[in-house]
């Protein structure tokens, strides 16, 4: 994958974001993709609503050497909703032949992004990407191999097929990752990708919600 495409994958957000007040805490529930938009980088990861024995309906993503994301564009005030909570289940982890902090190893069965659009559009966009890591310790932070404007944070690891609940304080994580305070965010995204390794990855996502506490 070329450098330009890799950087787009790392910093992705629509340049023309809809910006408005937060009307609801729940962004994804029961696999319903209302309000979510797709962005393809390398082919199309297949996202679909599927039945799950534990959760009713969930969103499933399957990547076969592909990388595409789903984004929910929304202005988020971390003073009002400082917590992001979600659940995911890794079904198939990508087979990596390189460290995940390298471009060749930059594939994850499950990612959730939070994105802040800067004053100069996509050139100043910053993203914090929560990942289900293949090998990194939980709470490790490292730069995306494509740009320092994107920080990766491991919130789970290993290849367990269990459902995992994650709850993160957005302002605290942003401060750790970027060394500065967080005033607002412009959206949330998720992705299942396996383009760099040319392998297969699959994951399921439960509810994604912003919470006051």
SVG drawing of the C-alpha trace seen along z (x, -y; Angstrom):
<svg xmlns="http://www.w3.org/2000/svg" viewBox="-32 -27 40 45">
<polyline fill="none" stroke="black" stroke-width="0.4" points="0.0,0.0 1.4,-3.4 2.4,-6.1 -0.5,-8.4 -3.1,-5.7 -1.6,-4.6 -1.6,-8.1 -5.3,-8.5 -6.1,-5.3 -4.4,-6.6 -5.9,-10.0 -9.3,-9.4 -12.1,-11.7 -14.4,-13.4 -13.2,-16.9 -16.8,-18.2 -17.9,-17.1 -21.4,-17.7 -21.0,-19.6 -23.9,-19.9 -24.9,-19.4 -24.8,-15.9 -28.5,-14.8 -28.0,-11.2 -25.4,-9.3 -25.7,-6.0 -23.9,-6.0 -24.2,-2.4 -26.8,0.1 -28.0,3.5 -25.9,3.2 -28.0,0.3 -25.8,-1.9 -28.1,-4.9 -25.8,-7.9 -22.7,-6.0 -20.9,-6.5 -18.4,-4.3 -14.9,-5.2 -12.8,-2.8 -9.0,-2.7 -8.1,0.6 -11.1,2.6 -14.2,2.9 -14.4,4.6 -17.8,6.2 -19.9,4.7 -23.3,6.2 -25.8,6.5 -25.9,10.1 -27.5,12.0 -25.4,12.8 -26.3,15.4 -25.2,13.1 -26.1,9.6 -29.2,9.9 -27.9,8.1 -24.4,6.7 -22.3,5.2 -19.9,7.6 -16.9,6.6 -14.9,9.0 -11.7,7.9 -10.1,10.1 -7.0,8.1 -9.1,5.0 -9.4,1.8 -12.5,-0.4 -14.0,-2.3 -17.3,-3.5 -17.6,-6.9 -20.1,-8.8 -19.7,-12.6 -20.7,-14.5 -19.3,-17.3 -18.5,-15.9 -17.9,-18.0 -15.7,-16.0 -16.8,-18.2 -20.3,-16.9 -19.6,-13.3 -16.0,-12.5 -16.4,-8.7 -16.6,-6.5 -17.8,-3.0 -18.1,-0.1 -17.9,3.6 -16.2,5.8 -15.3,9.4 -12.4,10.4 -13.4,13.3 -10.3,13.6 -7.0,11.7 -5.0,10.7 -1.8,12.8 1.1,10.4 4.6,10.9 5.9,7.6 5.6,5.6 2.3,3.7 4.1,0.4 5.5,0.8 3.5,0.1 3.6,3.8 2.0,4.7 -0.5,1.9 -3.6,4.2 -6.1,4.7 -9.2,6.9 -10.9,4.0 -10.3,0.3 -12.3,-2.6 -11.2,-6.1 -11.9,-9.5 -11.1,-12.3 -10.4,-16.1 -10.4,-18.2 -7.9,-21.0 -8.2,-24.6 -6.5,-23.6 -8.7,-20.7 -7.3,-17.2 -3.7,-18.4 -4.2,-19.2 -6.5,-16.4 -5.5,-14.3 -6.9,-10.9 -6.6,-8.7 -7.1,-5.1 -8.1,-2.5 -7.0,1.0 -7.3,4.6 -3.6,5.2 -2.0,8.4 1.0,8.1 1.3,4.7 0.5,4.4 -2.8,2.7 -2.4,-1.1 0.7,-1.2 0.6,-4.2 2.7,-4.6 2.7,-6.7 1.0,-5.4 3.7,-4.3 2.3,-6.8 2.0,-10.0 2.6,-11.4 -0.8,-13.1 -2.3,-9.7 -1.7,-7.9 -2.5,-4.2 -3.6,-3.0 -4.0,0.7 -7.1,1.3 -7.2,5.1 -4.8,7.7 -4.4,11.3 -6.7,13.5 -9.4,14.3 -12.9,14.7 -14.6,13.3 -16.7,10.1 -14.7,7.3 -16.2,4.1 -14.0,1.0 -14.6,-2.3 -12.2,-5.2 -11.9,-8.8 -11.4,-10.7 -9.7,-13.8 -7.3,-11.8 -6.3,-9.5 -5.9,-12.5 -3.6,-14.2 -1.4,-11.1 -1.3,-10.6 -0.7,-14.2 0.5,-16.0 -2.3,-18.6 -5.8,-19.1 -8.9,-18.2 -11.6,-20.8 -13.8,-19.0 -13.9,-16.1 -15.6,-15.9 -16.4,-12.2 -16.0,-8.5 -15.1,-5.8 -14.5,-2.0 -12.6,0.3 -11.6,3.9 -8.6,4.1 -6.1,6.6 -4.8,4.9 -1.1,4.6 -0.8,8.3 -3.0,9.5 -4.7,11.7 -8.1,12.0 -9.6,10.2 -13.0,10.3 -14.7,8.7 -18.1,7.8 -19.1,4.6 -21.8,4.1 -23.1,0.8 -20.9,-2.3 -21.9,-5.2 -20.8,-8.5 -21.4,-8.8 -21.3,-11.5 -20.0,-9.1"/>
</svg>
